[in-house]
Structure formats: C-alpha cells, structure tokens
Amino acid sequence: MAFFLLCSIAFATRRETKRKRGVKSKILNGLAIFVQFILLILLTTPMIFKPNSKKASEYFELEFPFKTGRYYVSSFHQKVDERYAFDIVQLDSFGRENAFRSNSQNELNKYYIFLDTIFSPVDAVVLKVRSKQIDHVVGELHDYKKLAANYIVLRHQGFIVELLHLAQNSTFVSAGDSVYVGDPIGLVGNSGKSRTPHLHLNVYAENYNLVPISIPIKFNHMKKINKHGVVSL
C-alpha cells in the first residue's frame, strides 16, 4: 500500500514539474524524489526483514556453552543478521583474556579460551559443520576476511543456533547428529573473520524472508552474569 501511495505522489510531482521551468523547479523535483526514496525504504523495510515466526523482541533461552571458568560476554554487532549475537572470551582472576609475556602477543595458546571445550547449549540436530579452516595469527584479518570460519550450526524447534570461529579440525559432531545440552561438540579457535580467539554465538528463526534476523539470547545462567557481562561458573 505504501509503495503505491509513493508511486502516486511521484507521478503527481512529475506532472507538476513539467509545467515549470528553471533551475529552482529542477532542484525541488530532485528533493521530492530523494524524500520519496527515503520514505519507500523506511516503509518497506519492516516487511522485508520481518521473520516468519517468533518476534525478535522475545528471548531465546540457552544453556551457557562452557562449564567451568570465568567468561566475558559482549555484543557489539550492528547488522540485522547478528544484532543480538554474543562474543564470549575467557578471563583469568585479574580480568585478562590472555597471558601475554614479552613478545608472545601473537601466540594463540596465550588466550585462555583457545581450545576451550564448547558444550551444546541446547537439545538439537546438527545442521552443518565446517572444520578445515586454519586458526590464523592474532590480529591479522587482511588475508582472512573472505574466509568462512569453522562452525557448528544447530537446529532446534524451528530455530538456528550458530557457533563460530572454532579451531581447525576440532569438531566432535557431524551433520545429522543429535546432540543434547552439555554434550561436548567442539573447541574454540580463531578461524575466519576473528582478531582474537573467541566464540561467536547467534540465534535466528529457521524460516525468514531474504535475510535472517538475530534473536535476543537469554542464558539460563543469566543470574550469574554481573552488570559488567562477566560469568563465573
């Protein structure tokens, strides 16, 4: 309906400008077309990105994918397909995610979460697995931006759970396997578009229009997450 309304306005604007001459009328016509374009985007975007099920404002409950340790949970993503995704790193008692010593800053094994075991956060069927990508050096992205990360993708009652940046050849499951909460499924790495070792966790509805829409995640251990995003298990 919004589309046809804007088309009618555009047609009327063109008829009017045909009666006028000069630079001023051309400028006004250009501005009118620009405004119509912006309105078209604003009015049609909700229809394009609306998921077929479960509203994006609802939470999807998961178990925390690690069993022991201290972790920092953050979410700084902007794109609609990963807006509510979490990035998880492991911390020591001083709140550091690595144990840098002198010139060891590029060493993956200095990060506490590197090769940490990931446990299934939900009862699910394994949809897809990738495990052949290398774990690249910390901070180096220019050669790896186009490489897909190693991942495990789970399907649970019409929803997709993605776990990304796994270590090379570290997955314990295959496509088609059934997994249950607490089953070990892989190890954390630094594959794909990742500056430092971490686990990227994202959830979206299996059926979507054009692009998936990230759904807010709520861990069953949420009461153990303090106001700074730190989880102690």
C-alpha positions as CSV (number, residue, x, y, z in Angstrom):
1,M,0.0,0.0,0.0
2,A,2.8,2.4,0.9
3,F,4.6,1.6,-2.4
4,F,1.5,2.5,-4.5
5,L,1.0,5.7,-2.5
6,L,4.6,6.8,-3.1
7,C,4.2,6.0,-6.8
8,S,1.1,8.2,-7.0
9,I,3.0,11.1,-5.3
10,A,5.9,10.7,-7.7
11,F,3.6,10.7,-10.7
12,A,1.8,13.9,-9.5
13,T,5.2,15.6,-8.8
14,R,6.5,14.9,-12.3
15,R,3.3,16.3,-13.9
16,E,3.6,19.4,-11.8
17,T,7.3,20.0,-12.7
18,K,6.5,19.6,-16.4
19,R,4.6,22.9,-16.1
20,K,7.6,24.7,-14.5
21,R,10.9,25.6,-15.9
22,G,14.2,26.8,-14.5
23,V,16.8,25.6,-12.0
24,K,14.6,26.1,-8.9
25,S,12.0,23.6,-10.2
26,K,14.7,21.0,-11.0
27,I,16.1,21.3,-7.5
28,L,12.7,20.9,-5.9
29,N,11.9,17.9,-8.1
30,G,15.2,16.3,-7.1
31,L,14.5,16.8,-3.4
32,A,11.0,15.4,-3.8
33,I,12.4,12.2,-5.5
34,F,15.0,11.8,-2.7
35,V,12.4,12.2,0.0
36,Q,10.2,9.6,-1.7
37,F,13.1,7.2,-1.9
38,I,13.8,7.5,1.8
39,L,10.2,7.0,2.7
40,L,10.0,4.0,0.5
41,I,12.9,2.4,2.4
42,L,11.5,3.2,5.8
43,L,8.0,2.0,5.0
44,T,9.0,-1.3,3.3
45,T,12.0,-2.4,5.5
46,P,9.8,-3.9,8.2
47,M,8.0,-6.0,5.6
48,I,11.3,-7.2,4.1
49,F,13.0,-8.2,7.3
50,K,10.1,-9.5,9.3
51,P,10.7,-13.1,10.4
52,N,8.1,-15.7,9.7
53,S,8.0,-16.9,13.4
54,K,9.0,-15.8,16.9
55,K,9.2,-12.0,17.3
56,A,12.7,-10.5,17.5
57,S,11.8,-8.9,20.8
58,E,11.4,-12.3,22.5
59,Y,14.3,-14.1,24.1
60,F,15.7,-17.5,23.1
61,E,16.8,-19.4,26.2
62,L,20.1,-21.4,26.0
63,E,22.4,-23.1,28.4
64,F,25.8,-21.4,28.7
65,P,28.2,-23.2,26.3
66,F,31.0,-23.6,28.8
67,K,31.1,-25.4,32.1
68,T,33.8,-24.0,34.3
69,G,35.8,-20.8,34.4
70,R,35.2,-17.0,34.2
71,Y,33.9,-15.5,31.0
72,Y,33.2,-12.2,29.5
73,V,30.0,-11.9,27.3
74,S,29.7,-9.0,24.9
75,S,27.5,-7.9,22.0
76,F,28.7,-5.1,19.7
77,H,27.2,-6.2,16.3
78,Q,25.1,-3.9,14.1
79,K,24.0,-6.0,11.2
80,V,20.4,-7.3,11.4
81,D,21.5,-10.9,11.0
82,E,23.7,-10.8,14.1
83,R,22.5,-7.8,16.1
84,Y,21.9,-9.9,19.2
85,A,24.8,-12.3,18.8
86,F,27.2,-12.8,21.7
87,D,31.0,-12.9,21.6
88,I,32.5,-14.9,24.5
89,V,36.1,-14.9,25.9
90,Q,37.6,-16.5,29.0
91,L,39.2,-14.4,31.7
92,D,41.7,-15.0,34.5
93,S,41.2,-13.8,38.1
94,F,42.5,-10.4,37.1
95,G,40.0,-10.0,34.2
96,R,42.5,-10.6,31.5
97,E,41.7,-12.7,28.4
98,N,45.4,-13.6,27.7
99,A,48.7,-14.3,29.4
100,F,51.0,-12.1,27.4
101,R,54.6,-12.3,28.2
102,S,57.2,-10.1,26.4
103,N,56.8,-10.9,22.6
104,S,54.1,-13.6,22.9
105,Q,51.2,-11.3,21.7
106,N,50.6,-13.3,18.6
107,E,50.5,-16.7,20.3
108,L,47.1,-18.2,20.2
109,N,47.7,-20.5,23.1
110,K,48.2,-17.5,25.4
111,Y,44.5,-16.8,25.2
112,Y,42.7,-18.7,27.9
113,I,39.7,-19.6,25.7
114,F,41.8,-21.0,22.9
115,L,41.0,-24.7,22.6
116,D,38.4,-24.5,25.4
117,T,35.7,-27.1,25.1
118,I,32.3,-25.9,23.8
119,F,29.2,-27.8,25.1
120,S,25.9,-27.8,23.3
121,P,23.7,-25.1,24.7
122,V,20.5,-26.8,23.5
123,D,19.0,-30.1,22.5
124,A,19.3,-30.1,18.7
125,V,20.1,-31.7,15.4
126,V,23.4,-30.7,13.9
127,L,22.6,-29.0,10.6
128,K,26.1,-28.0,9.3
129,V,29.7,-28.4,10.3
130,R,32.9,-26.7,8.9
131,S,36.3,-27.5,10.4
132,K,39.0,-27.2,7.8
133,Q,39.9,-23.5,8.1
134,I,43.1,-22.6,9.8
135,D,43.5,-20.7,13.0
136,H,45.2,-17.5,12.0
137,V,47.6,-15.3,13.9
138,V,46.1,-12.9,16.4
139,G,45.1,-9.5,14.9
140,E,45.7,-10.5,11.2
141,L,42.5,-10.1,9.3
142,H,43.5,-8.7,5.9
143,D,44.1,-12.2,4.5
144,Y,41.2,-13.9,6.2
145,K,38.2,-11.5,5.7
146,K,36.8,-13.7,2.9
147,L,37.3,-17.0,4.6
148,A,34.4,-18.6,6.4
149,A,35.0,-19.5,10.0
150,N,34.9,-23.0,11.2
151,Y,31.4,-23.5,12.7
152,I,28.7,-25.8,14.1
153,V,25.1,-24.9,13.2
154,L,22.3,-26.5,15.2
155,R,18.6,-26.7,14.6
156,H,16.2,-26.6,17.5
157,Q,12.4,-26.5,17.0
158,G,12.4,-24.1,14.1
159,F,15.4,-22.0,15.2
160,I,19.1,-22.0,14.2
161,V,21.9,-21.7,16.7
162,E,25.3,-20.8,15.2
163,L,28.6,-21.3,17.0
164,L,31.5,-19.7,15.0
165,H,35.3,-19.4,15.0
166,L,36.1,-22.9,16.1
167,A,39.6,-24.4,16.0
168,Q,40.7,-26.3,12.9
169,N,39.7,-30.0,12.9
170,S,38.3,-29.6,16.4
171,T,34.6,-30.6,15.9
172,F,33.3,-33.7,17.7
173,V,30.0,-33.9,15.7
174,S,28.8,-34.3,12.1
175,A,25.8,-33.1,10.2
176,G,22.7,-35.1,11.1
177,D,23.9,-36.0,14.6
178,S,21.6,-35.4,17.6
179,V,23.1,-33.5,20.5
180,Y,21.9,-32.7,23.9
181,V,22.6,-29.9,26.4
182,G,26.0,-30.4,27.9
183,D,27.4,-32.6,25.1
184,P,30.9,-31.6,24.0
185,I,30.8,-30.5,20.4
186,G,34.0,-28.7,19.6
187,L,36.9,-26.4,20.6
188,V,37.2,-22.6,20.5
189,G,39.7,-21.3,17.8
190,N,40.5,-18.2,15.8
191,S,39.3,-19.1,12.3
192,G,37.6,-16.8,9.8
193,K,37.0,-13.1,10.4
194,S,38.3,-13.0,14.0
195,R,41.0,-10.9,15.5
196,T,41.4,-13.0,18.7
197,P,40.2,-16.4,19.9
198,H,36.5,-16.2,21.0
199,L,33.2,-18.0,20.5
200,H,30.5,-16.2,18.4
201,L,27.0,-17.4,19.3
202,N,24.0,-16.3,17.3
203,V,20.3,-17.4,17.1
204,Y,17.7,-16.7,14.4
205,A,14.5,-18.2,13.1
206,E,14.9,-21.0,10.6
207,N,12.3,-19.6,8.2
208,Y,13.0,-16.0,7.2
209,N,12.5,-13.5,4.4
210,L,15.6,-12.5,2.5
211,V,18.0,-12.4,5.5
212,P,17.9,-14.0,8.9
213,I,17.1,-11.8,11.9
214,S,19.2,-12.2,15.0
215,I,17.1,-13.1,18.1
216,P,18.0,-11.9,21.7
217,I,19.6,-14.6,23.7
218,K,19.0,-15.3,27.4
219,F,21.2,-17.8,29.2
220,N,19.7,-20.0,31.9
221,H,22.7,-18.9,33.9
222,M,21.8,-15.3,33.4
223,K,21.6,-14.7,37.2
224,K,25.4,-15.5,37.3
225,I,26.2,-12.7,34.8
226,N,27.1,-9.5,36.6
227,K,26.5,-6.0,35.3
228,H,29.8,-6.0,33.6
229,G,29.0,-9.0,31.5
230,V,31.2,-11.4,33.4
231,V,30.0,-15.0,34.1
232,S,31.6,-17.1,36.8
233,L,30.9,-20.9,36.7
